[in-house]
């Protein structure tokens, strides 16, 4: 069910040539190895079936195992990963066809019996394609998106699988082959296939699959490999398997103009073995084609070749390489007419309306506007259906729908909104996908931002607002993703606390009517927030309020006594003060003077109570823009998300508001020390918050 024949039909000539070479050479070498084994440890086995079984065992590439390795190495959506997956899919189909041939040849009786088995198998496949597939297509059409799938359809499909297995077992091939053919013809469009996988995977992945591996392990008697000859044969089989698959793949890859390093990495990736390999070996053992010693040798060969794949590929083709340096890494810049590139990340449908409305409000009126890379962050779980997502992955742009743009044919509803928005606006939107486990998902975000030369990364807050107004976390792992991105990002970062900016639907440009408030305390991050606010103010539907907080005449900024009577001084560099004054002056001269929809206020405040009162006096607004680390005190007694900063944490708390969204911005600092590669940044904000104390500017 995870094998999409349409994807195989779209396989390019290069991938097809690589797949054929990756099957042919190891198959031929497997036949050569079988001759040696038949004269040593496999005496007396039937010749023709043994030749085919050995060829199949050495030429297989494990499609699901390869997909997971590529995802873990961050190569799934690269050219290398796409080519490897396409070639592996072709290899998978060829392996099943060769397996059917081997099983037919291994049957007892005359050659006429084997011919009858083969012809019966071909007839069965034709019957499934002609009669069963239309029925499954009808079921899929009767299962529209957003509605539950009829349970009778699920039961009928499973009954069909059992019947197909019984028929092929009766024919003399194997029950697995019948089930496989039905799975291949199940329509992959719409929710039907996904629901079917969800119904099956827990039982299969959690119980049957481990039992099958245990069964294979119990059948593997390593003690049968004894003596120098047996160990030499094991080494010969491993070398033959590796040389055949790797050399065949590398040679053809080089011939079709694949770079040398990628060609070698592709060779090792295609050498991955897995479940289908064990199926082949178990069937061969059950059919008495493989004896105990040969079976043990081939199982160890499969283990060794698979274990070698990841470390060797990491050494040869280091994933997530940094791209060349680029100029614009912040929103604040001298060249204000340059293009703004934004990497907007989202986990699910809840994040999309507010992000689209924010992007629409930020597009500006410049000649070169805004380009948005909409990245869907999808968790690569341990469940087998995670491989189902691989079929949706395309390089740089069309991960969710096919290249013909048919939105009814396998489209992902999460991205149709971005597609529709692009057609209705002047914003260039390019969908992307990151399929990764949550612990390393930040690497996908950081690498994509670097490769796309993004100036701003937009992240969703790890908490979602509930009906009662409270914020509930979707998981600590998502919290850590944001922290790690903040720590390592190659550009400015914004964390969006979503409280329904513009409602739950996309707002067209002519109907945008938001009030945006920017709180300016000073510092690099607040200057970045003000630059973003200036861009938003260009939209005719945006009313901007800018409030600058000024320390009292005593020279102390936001004076507040600490609980223990002491004080802590935050020293603000004189250059920062000068930069703040220059930023405000430029904003007032260039932006405020030419835009009547902007209101600017100076607030003299010296305590936490005065700051909170000044913020509340702004009145009702739709969005707050604040810096992540302004030189001020903690405003909220309870701050469980310190990465939002002292002001952002207060604005995101339910004690302040349940209706106003908040965008907390951290400006990229090129002079900051680079993060330690060993430090994932997860704990960087776990120190106690700055106490409520006296603060002074010097």
N, C-alpha and C positions, 0 to 999 in steps of 0.2 A: 504493500500500500504506500510505502514511502518512495517507490520508484515511479517517476513520472515519465511515461514514454514520449510525451510531447517535448519534454526537455531533451530527450535523446535525439528526437528528430531535428531539433534546433542545434544540435551539436555541430560546431564548426569543423571544417576540414582538418585543421591542425589537431584538435582534440581527438577526432576520429582516427587520424593516422597514428597518433600516439597510443590510443587504446588498442588498435590492431597490432602494433608492434609490441605493446606490453603483454599481449596474449600469445602471439605467434612464437616469438623467440623462446620464452620460458616453456611453452607447450612442447616445442621441438626438443629442448634440452631436457625436459621432464621425461620424454620418451627415451632419450639416450640414457638417462640415469636409470630408468626402469630396466633396461637391458642388463646393466651391471647388477642391480638388486636381484633380478631373477636368477642370476648365476651365483648368488651368494646367500642372502638371508631370506629370499622370497622364492625358493625353489618349489615347483609344483603348482603355482597359482596359474589361473587361466591367462593366456598371453594377451589377447586383444583387450579385454576389460582392464587388465593391470596397466597396459600402456596408456589407455585413455585416462584412467584414474590418476596416474602419476602426472600426466600432462595438465589435467585440470587442477590438481592440488598445487602445482607450482606456478600456475598462471593466474590464479584468482587474486583480485584486489577487493578488500572488504569495504564496501561502500559506507555503511554506518560508522564503522570505526574510523575511517578516513575523515568523514565529516566532523567527528568530534575532535580529532587531532588538529584539523585545520582551524576549528573554532578556538581551541585552546591556544594555538599559536598565532591567533589574530590574522589568519591568512584566508579566511573563508570568503571574503568579498574582494579579494585581490585578483589580478589576472592569473596568478599561479593557482590560487584556490579554485577559481572558476574552471580552469582548464583541467585540474586534477579531478574535480567532481564530475565534469562531463565525461572524461575518459573512464572514470571508475563506474559510472552508470552504464556505459556501453559494455564495459568489462563484466559487470554484474549479470546483464542479460545473456551475454555470450557464455558465461560460466554455467548458468542454469541450463542453457541449451546443450552444452557439452556434458553436463551432469546427466541429463536425460539420455543422451547417447550412451554414456558409460553404463548407466543402469540397464538400458536395453541390451547392451552387449554382454552384461554380466549374468543375464538370465540363463537358466539351464535349458538345454535343448539344442536343436539344430539352428543353423543360420536363418532358416525360414522363420523360426519362432522370434528371433531378434528383429527380423524385418517386419513381422506382424506387429510387434510391440511398438516399433518406431512409427509405422503407419497409423496404428491406433492412437498413438500420442498426438500425431499431427491432426488426425480427425477430431480428437478431443479439443485441441486448441481452436480449431476452426469452429466447432460447435459453440464453445464459450464466446468467441468473438461475434458469431452471427446471431445467436439466440440469447445468451445470458447478458451480454453487454448492453443491448437495448433496454432490457428490463432494469438493469442497474442505473442506466442513464435516466430512465423514467422516474425511478425512486429519487435520484438526485435532483431532478427538476421539481419534484413535489416537496422538496425540503428547502424552502427559501431561507435566505439569510435573516437572522433575527427571530426565527420561529423554531420551536422544538422539533426535532426529527421524530417522525412516527416510529414508535417502538416496534411495530410490525415489520417495518423496513429493515430494522437492525436484526430482528429474529430471522427474517427471510434470507438476509445476506449470510448470516452465520450458518443457517441450514444449507445454503448453497455451497459454502466452503466445505462443510462436512461431506456433502454429497460428491463434490468434485474430488476430494481426497479419497473417498471410497472408490470412485470410478478409476482413478489413475492407479490406485493400489491393485485393483482387480485386473487392470490392463497388464500390470507387471512393471510399471515404472516406479513410482513411489507416491505415498499419500501427500508428501510435502509438495510435489510438483503440481498437483491439482489445486491445492490451496494457494500456491504462489501465482498461478495463472489467473485465478479469480481476483486476487489482490491487485494484480497489475491492471486489470480491465475496470476496476472500480473507478468511477469518475473522480478526479482530484479537484474539480471546481466546486465551489460552494461549501457549505458546512457538513455535508453528508460524510465525506471521508474523514474529516477531523473528529466528528462525533463517534464514528465507528472505532477510530484509533483510541479515543478516550475510554470507550467502553471496554476495550480489550487490554490496554497496555498495563494496567495495574496488576491484573492477574498474570499476564504473560511475563512482564518484566520482573515482577516481584516474586513469582513462584516458579513458573514453568521454565523460564530461561536459566535461572540459577541451577535448577535441578538438571537441566540438560548439560550444563557445564560440569556439574558434579558427576553426572553419569559418564561424560567423556573422560573426566579425570580418573574415575574408577577403572575405566577400560584401559587406561594408559599405564602399562607396567614398564617403568623405566629400567627395572632390573633385567629385562630381556636384552637391553643394550649392554652387553658385556664383552670384554676382550677388545684388542686393538682394532680388529677388522670392523666391528660394529660401530665403534666411535669414529673410525675413519669414514665409514659410510655416512654417519650423521653429519660430519664436517663436509663431506662431498655434497650431500643433499642441500645443506644450508648454503654453501657456496654456489651451487648450481642455481638454486632459487633466486638468490640475490643477483648473481651475474646476469641471468637470463632476463629478469624483470627490469633491473636497473640499466643494463647495457642497451637492451632493446628500446626502452623509453628514452634514454639520453641520446642515442644515435639519431632516432627519428626527430626528437625535439630540436636537436641542433640543425637537422636538415630543413625543418620548417621555420627556422630563424628565431627560435627561442634562445634567449641569452644563456651562456654556459652555466652560470650559477643556478639559474632557475631550472635549467634542464636537469642538473644533478639532483637538486632538491625534489623535482618532480619524479625522478627515478626512484628515490627512496620512499616518497609518499605512495607511489603506486605499488610498492613492495609490501604494503600493509595487509596482514591477514586478519581473519575474524571468524564470525559465526558461520558463514557459508563454507569456509574451509573445514570447520569441524563437522558440518553436515555431510560434506563430501567424504571425509575420512570415516565417519560413523557408518554411512551407507556402505562404503567399501568394505569395512570390517564385518558388517552384518551379512553382506553378500559373499563373504569368504574370499574376497579379492585381495584384501590386506591381512596379513597375519599379525600377531601381537607385536613382533619386533619392528616390522615396517610401519605399523600404526604408531608406535611410540616414537619412532624417528621422525615421522611427518608431523606429529603433534608438537614435538620439541622445535622442529623447524619453524612452525607457525608462530610459536611463542617468541623465539629468538628474533625473527624478522620483524615482528610487531614491536617488540621492546626497543629495537634499534632505531625505529623510525624517528621518534620525537627528538631525542638528543642530537642525532646526526643532522636533521633538518634545521634545528636551532643553531647548530654550529656553522652550517653552510649558508643558510638563508635567514639571517637574523630578522625577525619580524618587527613591525612598528618602527621602521627606520625614520629618523628625522629628515624632513625636507629642507630645502635651502632656506636661508634667512629671508624674511620679508619685512617690509617697511611699516605698514599700519597694523599695530597690535592693540591699539586703544581707540575708543570713540573720540576722545579729545585729541585733536590734531590740528596742525596749521593748514593743511590742505583740506578745507572743509567741503570742497566739491568732489572729493574722491569717493569711490564706491565703499559702502559699509557692508562688510561680510559678516553674517551672523550664523552661528551654528546653534540651532534651536533643538533641544533634546526633549523627548517626551516618552513616558512609559505606557500611557494608555489614552483612551478617548477623553478622560476627564481633563487632561492637560491641554487639549487642542483648541477649544474655542477661545480661551483667554489668551493663549499664545498667538493665535491668528489675529485677534483684535489688537493685541499689543504691537505686533509687527505692522499692521495696517496703520496704527497711530504713529509709528516710528519711521515711515517710509520717506518722509521729507519731500521737498520739491526740487531737489538738486538734479542737475543734468544726469549724473550717474548716481542712482539711488541706492537701493539696498538689495543684496542677494542673500537669500536664506537657504541654508542647508538643513532641511528638516530630518533629524535623525531619530528613528524609532529604536529605542533601547529594548531589546528583547532578551530575556534571560534564557541562557542555554541550560536547561535543567538536566537532571540525571535521567529523565524519562525518555523513552525511545522516540516519542513523537517530536522531540526537539529537532530531529533530523528532518521532519516534515517542513520546518521553517527554511531549511536550506534551499528548497526549490524556489523560494521567493527571493532569494538573495541575488542581486545583480550588481555589477560594478558601477559605482558613481551615479546612481540615479533612478533606475527602474526596478526597485526591489520588490514592489508589491503588485504590479500588474504586468501583463505581457507587453511586448514591444509594439504591438498593434494598437495599444491603448484601449482595448475593449474593456470597459469598466464592469461589464457583467460577466466577464470570463476570468474568474480567479482574482478579481481586484480585492484589495485590502481596504476595508471601510475606514480605517484610521487615516489613510493618506488621501482618500478621495476628497476630503475637505481641503487639503493643501492644493490638490490639483485644481479644484474648482476655484479656490481663492486666486491662484495664479492667473487663471483665465479672466477673472473679473477685475484684476488690478494690474499695476505696472511693476509689481514686485516679482523678481525671478526666484522661483521656489524649486529646489532640487532635492527630492526625497532620497534618503539614505537609510541604511540599516546597520545596526550593530548587534550581532548575535554573540553573546558572551556570558560567562558566569558573572555573578554580581561582584565578586572580589576583584576582578580584573577589568570590569566594564569601563572604569575611568581611563584606562589606557586607550580604549577605542575612541573615547571622546577627545582626549588630548591629542592623539595622533591625527585624527580627522581634522581637528581645528588647525593643526600645524600644516597638514597637507593642503587644506582648502584656503590657507592664508586668512583665517578668520580673525576679525578684530574683537569679537564679542561672542562668548559662549552663554547661552540662555539655558538655565537648568530649572526643572520643577522642584519646588520644595518637597521634602520627604513626608509632609503631612497634608492630608486632604480635609477640607472642611465638611463637617457632618450637618445634618438637618438642624440640630440644636445650636449650631454656631461654633461648637468646639472643634479643635483640630486633632485628628487622629493619625498616628504614624502608619505608613504602609510597610514599615520594616526598618530595622536598624541598618541593614545592608545598604539600603537606598540612601540613608543618612551619610554613611561612610563614603559613598560614591561622590556626593557633593563636596565633602571635606577633602578628599584626595584630589579632585579636580581643582579646587581652590588653591591647593598646595602647589600643584605642578603645572597649571595652565600656562600656555604660551602667549596668552592674550588676556584681555579683561573678561571678567566673569560676572554674571548676574544670576541671583537666585530669586525665582518668582514665587511668592506666596499667593496662591490663587484663591480669591474669594469671589470669583465670577465677574471678571471685568467684561462688561457688555452683555452679561447674561450667559445663557448656556448655548447660544448659537452665534454663528459668525455675523458680524454687523457690516453691512455694505458701507462703502466709503462715504456716501452722501448722508448716512444716518449716524456717523460717529459723532458723539457729543459727550466728551469726558472732561472732568476736572482733575488735573494732575498737580500734586503738590511736591515740591522739592525742598528738603530740609538741609541747609548748608551750615555745617559747623566748622568746616575747614579740613584741610588735608587732601591727599592725593585721591582717595576714593570719592570724597564729596565733589571734587572738581570733575571727576568722570561722570558722576550722576548729573551734575549741572550740564555737562556737554550733551548727555543723552536727552535731558529735558529740553534743551535748546532745539534739538532735532525734532522732538515731538511737537514743540510749539509751532513748527512750520505747517502742521496739519490744520486746516480751517476749522475742524471740529473739536480742537483741543484748547481748553482754557488752562493756562499754566499759572500756578502760584509758587513763587520762590520766597522762602523765608530764610534770612541769614541771622544766625544767633551770634550775638556779640557779647563779649565779657563786660562786666561792669567796670566803672572807672578805676576801681581799686587795683586793676591789673590781674586779679584772680579770675579765672574762667570757670563759671558755673560752680561757685563756692558752696560746699556742703560738708558739714562735719561728719567724721566717721564715727562709728558706734563706739570705738574704744578711745575716742578723743584725739587720736593721732591724725596724721595726714600723710598723703603720698603725692608727690609732684610729678606730673607728666611733662617732660621737657619737650617743647615744640620748637623745632629748628627755625631759625630766623628766615631761612630760604623758603620754608613751607609757608610762613606767614606772608612773605612777599609774593609767593606764587598764588596764594588765595586772593590777595588784594588785586593782583593783576587779572586773575580769572573773573572776579566779580566786575571789575571795571570794563573788561572786554565784553562781558555779557550785557551790561547796561548800555554800552555804547553801540554795539552791533546788533543785538537781538531785541532788547527791551524797547529801544527807541523806535524801532520799525514795526512793532507788533502790539496792537492795542489789546490783544487777548491775554497779555501777561500782566500779572500783578506782582510787584516786588515789595517786600517789607523787611525792615531791620528790627530785630527784637533784642533788647538788652536783658539778659537773664543771668542770674548768679546762683541758682540752686536747682535741684531736681524738680521741685514743685513748680518753679517758674517755667522750666522747660516744658513740662507736661501740660501746664496751663496754656502756654503759647501754642503747642501743637494742637490742643483741642479747640483753641480759638479760631483755627483755620476753617473749621466748619466741615460740612459734608463734601467729600471728594471721592473719586473712583480709584485713584492710584497714588501711592506714595513712592517717590524715588529718593533713596538714601544711600549714603556710602557705607561700606562695610566696617570701616575702622576710623570713625571720626574721633577727635581728641575730646571726648566727653565721658561722663560717668555712666554707670549702668542705671537705666531708667526703670527696669522691671525687677521686682524682687525675685521672681523665678525665671531663670533663663536657661532652658534645657537645649537651646539651639544657639550656642555662642558663635557659630560661624556667621550668624546674621548680624553680629555686632551689637553694641549697646542700644542703639536707636532702633535698628531693625527688629531686634528681639521684642522690644516693647510694642512696636506697631503690629507685629505678627501675633501678639497675645490677645486672647479673647477679652481681657480686661479693658483693652483700648477700643477694639472694633470687631464686628463680625461681618462687615459688608465691604470694607476697603481692601483692595489688593495691595501688595507691597513688592517692590523690586529693589533688592539689595545688591549694590554694585561694588565690585572690587576691581580697581584699576591694575593693569599689568605694570609691574615695576621691573624694568630691565636691569636696574642696579642691584636688585636683591640677590642674596646668595642663592645659588641653585640648590634645589632640594637634594638631600642625600638619596642616592638610588636605593639604598636599603630601607629608607623610610617611606612607607606608603602614605604618610600624611594623615592616617586615620585618627591618630591621637593628638594631632598638633593643636587642637582647640580644647583639649580636655583639661587644661589647667584651670584653676579657679578664676572666676571672672574678676575684673578690676573692682576692688572694693569702693564703696561710696565714700569718696574722700575729697579733700581740697585738691584742685588742679590749678596749675599756674602755667602761663605762657612766658617763655624766656627767649 
